[in-house]
C-alpha cells in the first residue's frame, strides 16, 4: 500500500512545519505541501524530500485538499494523509492505521488528537475502533479510491466545515469513517481560552473574525445542501453557541458578531449547483 501525506500551508510557523514534516516523512512514501500563496514560502522551500505545489493565490483549504487528492490519484497512491500545517503526528501513527485498511467500506480512518493547550490525554480505550459520522481533516487517512469516486471537497466553502461536508457526502455514498482508538497527533485549535462560570468550565477558541464568518456561512450552506439532520442541526447549534461565547468572552466582539450575521445571510444565497 502506497501512502502519500499532504500538508496545506498558509503563512506557517516554520519551526512547527519543520517538526510536522520530520514526523510524517519517515512514515509515508511521499510528502507534498500545497501552499496557499504564503508570504514566507521561500523559508520552507529548503525542506528536503518534500514536493511543493505553490498556488498563485489563496484558493482556500478545500481547493488545496483537492490538489492533494488529485496528486494521490495521478500517482497511484492507495491512501493519502491530510495534515494541517501545525499538526505533528506521533511515532507509529501510520503503522497503527495500517492494521485497519480492511475495515468494511472504509473511506476515512481517523484517530484522537492531543490539543497542545490541554493536559495530556491518558484516556483508556475499551474498543479498538468505532464507526463515526464526523472527523476533522487533519490526521485523516483517506482511501484514494473512495475519494476518486466522490464529488471531492466542496471548493465553494473555501475554509471551515469542508471536512464535515465530505463526511456528509461519504455517508450518502455509503462509505464509512472509523475512529481508531489511539492518540495519533498533536494539534492546536485556535487560541484556546477558558473561564469558569458557576463552577462549570467554559472553553472558547478565539478564532479570527473571518473564520467566524466562514463557519457561520457554511453551517447554513450545509443545511441547504444536505437538509436538516442530526449533523447539520448540531453544526447550527454549535455556530450559535460560538456567537454567544464571542459576545461573552472573546476579542473583536463587534467585528466577529457582524461577520457571524453576514455569514448567516450569505449562506442563504450560496449556489447549490
C-alpha positions, 0 to 999 in steps of 0.5 A: 500500500502506497501512502502519500501525506499532504500538508496545506500551508498558509503563512506557517510557523516554520519551526512547527512545519519543520517538526510536522514534516520530520514526523510524517516523512519517515512514515509515508512514501511521499510528502507534498505541501500545497501552499496557499500563496504564503508570504514566507514560502521561500523559508520552507522551500529548503525542506528536503524530500518534500514536493511543493505545489505553490498556488498563485493565490489563496484558493482556500483549504478545500481547493488545496485538499483537492490538489492533494487528492488529485496528486494521490490519484495521478500517482497511484497512491492507495491512501493519502494523509491530510495534515494541517500545517501545525499538526505533528503526528506521533511515532507509529501513527501510520503503522497503527492505521495500517492494521485497519485498511480492511475495515468494511467500506472504509473511506476515512480512518481517523484517530484522537488528537492531543490539543497542545493547550490541554493536559495530556490525554491518558484516556483508556480505550475499551474498543479498538475502533468505532464507526463515526459520522464526523472527523476533522481533516487533519490526521485523516487517512483517506482511501484514494479510491473512495475519494476518486469516486466522490464529488471531492471537497466542496471548493465553494466553502473555501475554509471551515466545515469542508471536512464535515461536508465530505463526511456528509457526502461519504455517508450518502455514498455509503462509505464509512469513517472509523475512529481508531482508538489511539492518540495519533497527533498533536494539534492546536485549535485556535487560541484556546481560552477558558473561564469558569462560570458557576463552577462549570468550565467554559472553553472558547477558541478565539478564532479570527473574525473571518473564520467566524464568518466562514463557519457561520456561512457554511453551517447554513450552506450545509443545511441547504445542501444536505437538509436538516439532520442530526449533523447539520442541526448540531453544526447550527447549534454549535455556530450559535453557541460560538456567537454567544461565547464571542459576545461573552468572552472573546476579542473583536466582539463587534467585528466577529458578531457582524461577520457571524450575521453576514455569514448567516445571510450569505449562506442563504444565497450560496449556489447549490449547483 
